Amino acid sequence: MNTVPLFSAAIIGTLMMTLTRPPARIEAPARGPLIVFDTTLHDFGTIPFGGDGRCSFRFTNAGDAPLIIESVRSSCGCLVPAWDQEPVPPGSSGTVRLQYDTRRMGAFTKSVTLTCNAMNSPVLVLRIKGMVSPDPKLPQER
């Protein structure tokens, strides 16, 4: 029995099925809010005891739907977050503000975890770091 004609028929049939199949659907990019921060780290450097421990993180909604920040949770009680409660329209900017308690001497690294409805980063971390100098009212060790 000659298998060449049978094999050729199988190949031709497969090619015909492949060529007549509708093209694969190309998915459009995800639509919705997109959060883009200018930076996700603030370095205070050295700040005086009791000094200004405030900083802010600016972001833009680069998507095509309103961006809603659902929560901002601090890693400890010494860092207090505040943020824009209203939805941020596409193309607009908002701010997450942080207040660190500078009555704690020494080096620090703290973070907050932001949860939002962004398609690209529904959960992200903002960090601060620095050094609080010793309290000048305390006696210096020798």
C-alpha positions as protocol buffer text, in pm:
chain_id: "A"
residue {
  index: 1
  type: MET
  ca { x: 0 y: 0 z: 0 }
}
residue {
  index: 2
  type: ASN
  ca { x: 132 y: 341 z: -97 }
}
residue {
  index: 3
  type: THR
  ca { x: 120 y: 591 z: 197 }
}
residue {
  index: 4
  type: VAL
  ca { x: 256 y: 893 z: 6 }
}
residue {
  index: 5
  type: PRO
  ca { x: -84 y: 1002 z: -138 }
}
residue {
  index: 6
  type: LEU
  ca { x: -248 y: 958 z: 203 }
}
residue {
  index: 7
  type: PHE
  ca { x: 28 y: 1155 z: 377 }
}
residue {
  index: 8
  type: SER
  ca { x: 11 y: 1432 z: 111 }
}
residue {
  index: 9
  type: ALA
  ca { x: -365 y: 1456 z: 155 }
}
residue {
  index: 10
  type: ALA
  ca { x: -324 y: 1495 z: 533 }
}
residue {
  index: 11
  type: ILE
  ca { x: -72 y: 1779 z: 488 }
}
residue {
  index: 12
  type: ILE
  ca { x: -287 y: 1959 z: 230 }
}
residue {
  index: 13
  type: GLY
  ca { x: -593 y: 1925 z: 454 }
}
residue {
  index: 14
  type: THR
  ca { x: -404 y: 2071 z: 753 }
}
residue {
  index: 15
  type: LEU
  ca { x: -278 y: 2362 z: 546 }
}
residue {
  index: 16
  type: MET
  ca { x: -628 y: 2436 z: 416 }
}
residue {
  index: 17
  type: MET
  ca { x: -772 y: 2436 z: 768 }
}
residue {
  index: 18
  type: THR
  ca { x: -494 y: 2670 z: 888 }
}
residue {
  index: 19
  type: LEU
  ca { x: -532 y: 2912 z: 598 }
}
residue {
  index: 20
  type: THR
  ca { x: -912 y: 2934 z: 623 }
}
residue {
  index: 21
  type: ARG
  ca { x: -920 y: 2980 z: 1002 }
}
residue {
  index: 22
  type: PRO
  ca { x: -1018 y: 3333 z: 1111 }
}
residue {
  index: 23
  type: PRO
  ca { x: -723 y: 3539 z: 1241 }
}
residue {
  index: 24
  type: ALA
  ca { x: -657 y: 3540 z: 1614 }
}
residue {
  index: 25
  type: ARG
  ca { x: -822 y: 3825 z: 1799 }
}
residue {
  index: 26
  type: ILE
  ca { x: -576 y: 4091 z: 1908 }
}
residue {
  index: 27
  type: GLU
  ca { x: -658 y: 4210 z: 2256 }
}
residue {
  index: 28
  type: ALA
  ca { x: -671 y: 4583 z: 2313 }
}
residue {
  index: 29
  type: PRO
  ca { x: -453 y: 4717 z: 2594 }
}
residue {
  index: 30
  type: ALA
  ca { x: -617 y: 4720 z: 2935 }
}
residue {
  index: 31
  type: ARG
  ca { x: -835 y: 5024 z: 2983 }
}
residue {
  index: 32
  type: GLY
  ca { x: -897 y: 5197 z: 3310 }
}
residue {
  index: 33
  type: PRO
  ca { x: -705 y: 5409 z: 3560 }
}
residue {
  index: 34
  type: LEU
  ca { x: -323 y: 5401 z: 3559 }
}
residue {
  index: 35
  type: ILE
  ca { x: -122 y: 5545 z: 3850 }
}
residue {
  index: 36
  type: VAL
  ca { x: 221 y: 5698 z: 3782 }
}
residue {
  index: 37
  type: PHE
  ca { x: 424 y: 5846 z: 4071 }
}
residue {
  index: 38
  type: ASP
  ca { x: 699 y: 6104 z: 4021 }
}
residue {
  index: 39
  type: THR
  ca { x: 897 y: 5904 z: 4281 }
}
residue {
  index: 40
  type: THR
  ca { x: 822 y: 5634 z: 4539 }
}
residue {
  index: 41
  type: LEU
  ca { x: 1108 y: 5721 z: 4781 }
}
residue {
  index: 42
  type: HIS
  ca { x: 1166 y: 6038 z: 4985 }
}
residue {
  index: 43
  type: ASP
  ca { x: 1504 y: 6078 z: 5153 }
}
residue {
  index: 44
  type: PHE
  ca { x: 1491 y: 6337 z: 5432 }
}
residue {
  index: 45
  type: GLY
  ca { x: 1867 y: 6327 z: 5483 }
}
residue {
  index: 46
  type: THR
  ca { x: 1943 y: 6450 z: 5836 }
}
residue {
  index: 47
  type: ILE
  ca { x: 1666 y: 6644 z: 6007 }
}
residue {
  index: 48
  type: PRO
  ca { x: 1671 y: 6803 z: 6353 }
}
residue {
  index: 49
  type: PHE
  ca { x: 1496 y: 6646 z: 6649 }
}
residue {
  index: 50
  type: GLY
  ca { x: 1136 y: 6777 z: 6643 }
}
residue {
  index: 51
  type: GLY
  ca { x: 1188 y: 6913 z: 6289 }
}
residue {
  index: 52
  type: ASP
  ca { x: 951 y: 6905 z: 5993 }
}
residue {
  index: 53
  type: GLY
  ca { x: 882 y: 6541 z: 5907 }
}
residue {
  index: 54
  type: ARG
  ca { x: 634 y: 6613 z: 5628 }
}
residue {
  index: 55
  type: CYS
  ca { x: 669 y: 6504 z: 5266 }
}
residue {
  index: 56
  type: SER
  ca { x: 439 y: 6437 z: 4975 }
}
residue {
  index: 57
  type: PHE
  ca { x: 428 y: 6202 z: 4680 }
}
residue {
  index: 58
  type: ARG
  ca { x: 269 y: 6337 z: 4361 }
}
residue {
  index: 59
  type: PHE
  ca { x: 100 y: 6100 z: 4117 }
}
residue {
  index: 60
  type: THR
  ca { x: -84 y: 6128 z: 3786 }
}
residue {
  index: 61
  type: ASN
  ca { x: -374 y: 5925 z: 3654 }
}
residue {
  index: 62
  type: ALA
  ca { x: -236 y: 5829 z: 3311 }
}
residue {
  index: 63
  type: GLY
  ca { x: -538 y: 5610 z: 3235 }
}
residue {
  index: 64
  type: ASP
  ca { x: -878 y: 5670 z: 3082 }
}
residue {
  index: 65
  type: ALA
  ca { x: -1102 y: 5623 z: 3388 }
}
residue {
  index: 66
  type: PRO
  ca { x: -1116 y: 5784 z: 3735 }
}
residue {
  index: 67
  type: LEU
  ca { x: -848 y: 5667 z: 3982 }
}
residue {
  index: 68
  type: ILE
  ca { x: -964 y: 5592 z: 4336 }
}
residue {
  index: 69
  type: ILE
  ca { x: -721 y: 5550 z: 4624 }
}
residue {
  index: 70
  type: GLU
  ca { x: -895 y: 5307 z: 4855 }
}
residue {
  index: 71
  type: SER
  ca { x: -647 y: 5306 z: 5144 }
}
residue {
  index: 72
  type: VAL
  ca { x: -298 y: 5406 z: 5253 }
}
residue {
  index: 73
  type: ARG
  ca { x: -169 y: 5197 z: 5545 }
}
residue {
  index: 74
  type: SER
  ca { x: 138 y: 5289 z: 5746 }
}
residue {
  index: 75
  type: SER
  ca { x: 406 y: 5044 z: 5860 }
}
residue {
  index: 76
  type: CYS
  ca { x: 393 y: 5197 z: 6211 }
}
residue {
  index: 77
  type: GLY
  ca { x: 225 y: 5461 z: 6427 }
}
residue {
  index: 78
  type: CYS
  ca { x: 511 y: 5708 z: 6380 }
}
residue {
  index: 79
  type: LEU
  ca { x: 411 y: 5768 z: 6015 }
}
residue {
  index: 80
  type: VAL
  ca { x: 70 y: 5918 z: 5944 }
}
residue {
  index: 81
  type: PRO
  ca { x: -67 y: 5921 z: 5586 }
}
residue {
  index: 82
  type: ALA
  ca { x: -325 y: 6151 z: 5426 }
}
residue {
  index: 83
  type: TRP
  ca { x: -444 y: 6146 z: 5066 }
}
residue {
  index: 84
  type: ASP
  ca { x: -694 y: 6291 z: 4822 }
}
residue {
  index: 85
  type: GLN
  ca { x: -1028 y: 6123 z: 4894 }
}
residue {
  index: 86
  type: GLU
  ca { x: -1199 y: 6227 z: 4571 }
}
residue {
  index: 87
  type: PRO
  ca { x: -1156 y: 6022 z: 4250 }
}
residue {
  index: 88
  type: VAL
  ca { x: -873 y: 6158 z: 4032 }
}
residue {
  index: 89
  type: PRO
  ca { x: -995 y: 6211 z: 3673 }
}
residue {
  index: 90
  type: PRO
  ca { x: -786 y: 6089 z: 3376 }
}
residue {
  index: 91
  type: GLY
  ca { x: -493 y: 6323 z: 3311 }
}
residue {
  index: 92
  type: SER
  ca { x: -517 y: 6484 z: 3656 }
}
residue {
  index: 93
  type: SER
  ca { x: -278 y: 6461 z: 3949 }
}
residue {
  index: 94
  type: GLY
  ca { x: -314 y: 6392 z: 4319 }
}
residue {
  index: 95
  type: THR
  ca { x: -97 y: 6373 z: 4630 }
}
residue {
  index: 96
  type: VAL
  ca { x: -25 y: 6132 z: 4913 }
}
residue {
  index: 97
  type: ARG
  ca { x: 106 y: 6324 z: 5215 }
}
residue {
  index: 98
  type: LEU
  ca { x: 308 y: 6167 z: 5496 }
}
residue {
  index: 99
  type: GLN
  ca { x: 400 y: 6300 z: 5842 }
}
residue {
  index: 100
  type: TYR
  ca { x: 687 y: 6130 z: 6028 }
}
residue {
  index: 101
  type: ASP
  ca { x: 728 y: 6179 z: 6405 }
}
residue {
  index: 102
  type: THR
  ca { x: 1072 y: 6342 z: 6431 }
}
residue {
  index: 103
  type: ARG
  ca { x: 1080 y: 6308 z: 6810 }
}
residue {
  index: 104
  type: ARG
  ca { x: 1238 y: 5966 z: 6754 }
}
residue {
  index: 105
  type: MET
  ca { x: 1615 y: 5996 z: 6726 }
}
residue {
  index: 106
  type: GLY
  ca { x: 1830 y: 5797 z: 6488 }
}
residue {
  index: 107
  type: ALA
  ca { x: 1807 y: 5646 z: 6142 }
}
residue {
  index: 108
  type: PHE
  ca { x: 1467 y: 5547 z: 6006 }
}
residue {
  index: 109
  type: THR
  ca { x: 1318 y: 5372 z: 5707 }
}
residue {
  index: 110
  type: LYS
  ca { x: 939 y: 5357 z: 5695 }
}
residue {
  index: 111
  type: SER
  ca { x: 674 y: 5277 z: 5436 }
}
residue {
  index: 112
  type: VAL
  ca { x: 307 y: 5303 z: 5352 }
}
residue {
  index: 113
  type: THR
  ca { x: 113 y: 5060 z: 5134 }
}
residue {
  index: 114
  type: LEU
  ca { x: -130 y: 5221 z: 4893 }
}
residue {
  index: 115
  type: THR
  ca { x: -428 y: 5029 z: 4754 }
}
residue {
  index: 116
  type: CYS
  ca { x: -618 y: 5169 z: 4456 }
}
residue {
  index: 117
  type: ASN
  ca { x: -814 y: 5070 z: 4145 }
}
residue {
  index: 118
  type: ALA
  ca { x: -523 y: 5126 z: 3902 }
}
residue {
  index: 119
  type: MET
  ca { x: -481 y: 4862 z: 3634 }
}
residue {
  index: 120
  type: ASN
  ca { x: -99 y: 4881 z: 3644 }
}
residue {
  index: 121
  type: SER
  ca { x: -34 y: 4891 z: 4022 }
}
residue {
  index: 122
  type: PRO
  ca { x: -335 y: 4817 z: 4242 }
}
residue {
  index: 123
  type: VAL
  ca { x: -100 y: 4784 z: 4542 }
}
residue {
  index: 124
  type: LEU
  ca { x: 225 y: 4977 z: 4575 }
}
residue {
  index: 125
  type: VAL
  ca { x: 465 y: 5090 z: 4844 }
}
residue {
  index: 126
  type: LEU
  ca { x: 589 y: 5443 z: 4914 }
}
residue {
  index: 127
  type: ARG
  ca { x: 903 y: 5474 z: 5131 }
}
residue {
  index: 128
  type: ILE
  ca { x: 1073 y: 5739 z: 5342 }
}
residue {
  index: 129
  type: LYS
  ca { x: 1414 y: 5733 z: 5505 }
}
residue {
  index: 130
  type: GLY
  ca { x: 1645 y: 5964 z: 5691 }
}
residue {
  index: 131
  type: MET
  ca { x: 1818 y: 6041 z: 6018 }
}
residue {
  index: 132
  type: VAL
  ca { x: 1683 y: 6242 z: 6310 }
}
residue {
  index: 133
  type: SER
  ca { x: 1964 y: 6418 z: 6498 }
}
residue {
  index: 134
  type: PRO
  ca { x: 1983 y: 6385 z: 6876 }
}
residue {
  index: 135
  type: ASP
  ca { x: 1770 y: 6608 z: 7096 }
}
residue {
  index: 136
  type: PRO
  ca { x: 1991 y: 6908 z: 7188 }
}
residue {
  index: 137
  type: LYS
  ca { x: 1821 y: 6924 z: 7530 }
}
residue {
  index: 138
  type: LEU
  ca { x: 1954 y: 6581 z: 7627 }
}
residue {
  index: 139
  type: PRO
  ca { x: 2299 y: 6554 z: 7784 }
}
residue {
  index: 140
  type: GLN
  ca { x: 2561 y: 6440 z: 7535 }
}
residue {
  index: 141
  type: GLU
  ca { x: 2746 y: 6115 z: 7607 }
}
residue {
  index: 142
  type: ARG
  ca { x: 3124 y: 6130 z: 7619 }
}
